[in-house]
Amino acid sequence: MTLLQKMRESLLTTKYSIDSVQEIYHRIFQAMMDCGIMRKGDPELVSMTFAAPVSLLIQMCDREPEREQEAMEHIENFLVFC
């Protein structure tokens, strides 16, 4: 793999696994704030705070599939906590 290919892969991975996920949650939380469902605040910060733990646990499962049950338990606990 050439350096250019590695750079492109890196940028695409960031775009799809981090930026896109955060943008989706940013829009959701912004809409919730605009409708009064959620207290006004920084939707970007909220989206990052919400998405980061789940994304990390999914990445763990990608690397260590045998830990899927553990990750799912953490995700369920996190969602209840939120």
KOLPAMI-700291 format. One line per 3 residues: number of its first residue (from 1); their letters; for each residue x, y, z of C-alpha. Coordinates in Angstrom, 3 decimals. Example, Ala and Ser with C-alpha at 12.3 -4.5 7.8 and 13.67 -1.06 7.14 Angstrom:
% residues 2
1> AS> 12.300/-4.500/7.800; 13.670/-1.060/7.140
//
This chain:
% residues 82
1> MTL> 0.000/0.000/0.000; 1.417/3.375/-0.965; 1.613/6.353/1.349
4> LQK> -1.125/8.085/-0.631; -3.404/5.042/-0.263; -2.735/4.909/3.489
7> MRE> -3.545/8.594/3.850; -6.754/8.196/1.852; -7.778/5.166/3.924
10> SLL> -7.066/7.056/7.119; -9.165/10.042/6.037; -12.065/7.849/4.931
13> TTK> -11.987/5.863/8.169; -12.134/9.067/10.191; -14.929/10.427/8.009
16> YSI> -17.142/7.360/8.323; -16.374/6.107/11.822; -16.084/9.427/13.659
19> DSV> -17.190/12.509/11.745; -20.359/11.057/10.209; -21.517/9.512/13.476
22> QEI> -20.916/12.722/15.383; -22.703/14.776/12.727; -25.789/12.550/12.921
25> YHR> -25.979/12.877/16.709; -25.209/16.603/16.490; -28.295/17.065/14.301
28> IFQ> -30.448/14.905/16.557; -29.431/16.740/19.723; -29.737/20.152/18.030
31> AMM> -33.291/19.304/16.953; -34.116/18.086/20.461; -32.787/21.356/21.903
34> DCG> -34.702/23.413/19.336; -37.966/21.580/20.204; -37.450/22.006/23.933
37> IMR> -37.060/18.265/24.550; -33.522/18.817/25.742; -31.955/21.699/27.619
40> KGD> -30.122/24.173/25.360; -26.391/23.567/25.243; -23.586/22.671/22.888
43> PEL> -24.952/19.940/20.584; -21.460/19.173/19.268; -20.138/18.488/22.744
46> VSM> -23.196/16.426/23.666; -22.916/14.381/20.475; -19.241/13.662/21.116
49> TFA> -19.914/12.726/24.727; -22.710/10.386/23.661; -21.063/8.761/20.631
52> APV> -17.489/8.296/21.884; -18.024/5.456/24.397; -20.265/3.481/22.042
55> SLL> -17.844/3.944/19.138; -14.918/2.788/21.258; -16.760/-0.339/22.339
58> IQM> -17.705/-1.149/18.746; -14.051/-0.783/17.753; -13.102/-3.145/20.571
61> CDR> -15.546/-5.726/19.158; -14.022/-5.333/15.707; -10.605/-6.212/17.115
64> EPE> -11.755/-8.743/19.712; -15.031/-10.387/18.624; -15.017/-12.646/21.660
67> REQ> -15.691/-9.541/23.801; -18.955/-8.660/22.050; -21.155/-9.643/25.002
70> EAM> -19.047/-7.515/27.344; -19.274/-4.549/24.966; -23.037/-4.919/24.594
73> EHI> -23.469/-4.895/28.367; -21.398/-1.707/28.617; -23.393/-0.078/25.806
76> ENF> -26.717/-1.005/27.420; -25.551/0.357/30.789; -24.285/3.532/29.158
79> LVF> -27.583/4.136/27.317; -29.549/3.664/30.546; -27.162/6.084/32.283
82> C> -27.668/8.743/29.599
//
